[in-house]
Amino acid sequence: MFKIGVSSAQAEPLHFLSVNSATLDEFTQIKFMSNSSPIQDLVQRQRQAWLTGDINKIIADFAEDCLFIVSSSRLQGKQQVQQAAEDFFTSNSVVQIEIHRIIENENQAAIEWSWSEVNRQTGERSYAEDAIILALEQGKIKYWREYIDKID
């Protein structure tokens, strides 16, 4: 039993089919074509900037009055995004980002990517699968919301 507000409902069991991971990877892997879109180009720029730790390139794609939400952090404005990136790279390095899917609708997109980082002090590696929702205004990121599923 679980409760929502003051009402309760009986949860039904979930049944999952076995899925071959190679088939799933083939299904979810995005194939970039030579005529990529502005959103695909932006996502690739962000990927490369995070991989290389280039904070100037990270923030270059953000609007001055952007909203960046990740985990429990709400970063308002380009300056806060820059500070958060600086803080991140002080203690971590990104070693891999793999883009799985980009879904576009005019000035909005949903992105799935996997992310691997290393803690500079401990050498501990962590891995996460992320879903990102973004909205652009005049070609700049106005809204970035990231949902992270950390994999142990």
Buried (B, 14 or more C-beta within 10 A) or exposed (E): EEEEEEEEEEEEEEEEEEEEEEEEEEEEEBEEEEEEEEBBEBBBBBBEBBEEBBBEBBBBBBBEEBBBBBEEEEBEBBEBBBBBBEEBBEEBBBEBBBBBEBEBEEBBBBBBBBBBBBEEEEEEEEBBBBBBBBBBEEEBBBBBBBBEEEEE
